[in-house]
Amino acid sequence: MTTELTEKERREGKKTEEIMFKCKICGQVKPLSQLRELRRFFPVLMACAGCDDKMSGSGRTVRAG
């Protein structure tokens, strides 16, 4: 058995899918990189970064002018 890739395998490559989760607050499906652990609640909530920002009141809005 050989470990060398064939030309076809090199061209196609391995297709991977990003792991997704469903936010408990907004219900949207987001990538795992957006998952946040909200430790200010008991029991701890798992939510997306957007809901974390909205709930913490520290929205990242930039004012023009």
HUHU-V604108 format. One record per backbone hydrogen bond with DSSP energy under -0.5 kcal/mol. NH is the residue of the N-H (numbers start at 0). CO is the residue of the C=O. Records with the same first field share a line. If there is no record, write none. Layout:
BEGIN
NH=CO + CO
END
This chain:
BEGIN
9=5
10=6
11=7
12=8
14=12
15=13
20=29
22=20 + 27
23=45
26=22
29=20 + 27
31=18
33=30
34=31
35=46
37=35 + 44
38=36
40=37
44=37
46=35 + 44
48=33
51=47
52=48
53=49
54=50
55=51
56=52
57=52
60=58
62=60
END
